[in-house]
């Protein structure tokens, strides 16, 4: 049985337009994989930490109990679509507000239910490091589909969106050929495959030479449609996004790629006047609308 807690006030100094409708503990017992002692879950940002668009970032670390934070738009504005959001952070931390809570606000504003995934980190000592986050993402997708009727969702419009390492998690989840854990309960009778994927400056897609996709990034004709954003000057090589887009094209999977000349990495949704890449939410909204996910 899923353990669900009531909405709660975030124990951080940041304020957001909405609190989660529910916070769902993903696993009824111990999460799959080796048990690890990672320390107390906390915001690891230091006072002198890098800011984005002049604002601080919650760098949530030491997550050992993964959760799905559900944000439902007002019922009269709900489109029936939902998106699981995977914050980035190099599989070390989660950029919890920048690439999570702020994304939920935006998705709710266009009528899309947002489920912000607090997946396990750090996982650098686990091989492969993406496995536990992908297990958490797959579990979340199945849970969301199991609640579709209750939340007034279309089970065929449950997508996944990720940033940086979260973009890698989203890609590995979207392209997985199997469930990466044993079935836990009735929720897992529902599909763990996303209906679409949105990858924002995704990391770890290409090999060291940036000449081909890494193992596990295998596109087929049955892969979901994708929306991909990258900046040419990103420290995470743009070739990963280019190679993925080429593979999608070769397999006739309708997708959209935006590459900007400048913009760097880790901007989330925060607009910067001289960086057109930060206008990507408008492009993504248009893409979702064309595909019938928003009104």
Beta strands, then each sheet from edge to edge (+ up, - down):
strand 1: 3-5
strand 2: 22-25
strand 3: 42-43
strand 4: 59-61
strand 5: 67-71
strand 6: 82-86
strand 7: 93-95
strand 8: 113-118
strand 9: 158-163
strand 10: 196-200
strand 11: 225-231
strand 12: 256-260
sheet 1: 1+ 2- 5+ 8- 6- 9- 10- 11- 12-
sheet 2: 3+ 4- 7+
end
